[in-house]
């Protein structure tokens, strides 16, 4: 891997920082851990669109910039450092658009891709079900062919942003009699305003409405909304998962907490001495910095691999497994260093940095689960990275 950046890439980083500094000063958003995905601003996404920062890696024929994945990593690193409100377009840009480019029909490419690029539509991802999470082949939501439509019935769960999105990109069973379960699944785009769709909120432990249950009750979906080949959806999803697992968002979801913590121990005193002079505190923060830099290099390695035209299968699994565990350790370290103050939630006037530590600690439970559990990722690393036998 070449660790150096070009002059153009360094200019891009500075351009992004200047843009974010200006938006931050104008009050467009606040820096808060997990704020990047929760702050759902179509206006902000449209500003990014006008700068060419949505679909950066897409071919120009689809409205993209044909930039490298290293370019996109630079953009995302700065967006996450500031926790900019990119939730409206993020999933569409990262995953839905590239999937349509690779597997979508001519009509889907012509109608949906421009809307994603211009921040006109948002997507949620509907994969997990009550009995199908890491074991995705166990999906039971069904699609039954009826004339020029499919009738969708079933339930999805833990669907981030479904209460705000326009469409859901989902995996359903189109062949219940397939000899092997993974050969009977297909991908669909479903309008969340369709009759028969019900979105029910799930409030997470941090008290935030992020996740949802989505119910499909005889939802009528045009056949042209199927993406790719019928009964090939599982294979398509597996190709898309590397994009989902490998981004810097897996390392920097609660990154502001680290910077806040470093500044906090420089100023606060304990037993008459600045906390930063405590060897345990110093060692903890030094260890976190080392781990963060390692995770950052993992993420850039994946971006470099994609730029070389290769799918980073086991590399993406390694990246996500390591980075999400770092995020959990960061939240744990913050609450330990802050002591009882670290348990104060946002809204308390006594909470250091607006309760970011307690909120991130509660959020962190989901970090190592979403997009593939650490246990599943370790199996991928073992089999595809190390060539070890299954079982």
Order of alpha helices (4+ residues) and beta strands (2+ residues): alpha-alpha-alpha-alpha-alpha-alpha-beta-beta-beta-beta-beta-beta-beta-beta-alpha-alpha-alpha-beta-beta-alpha-alpha-alpha-alpha
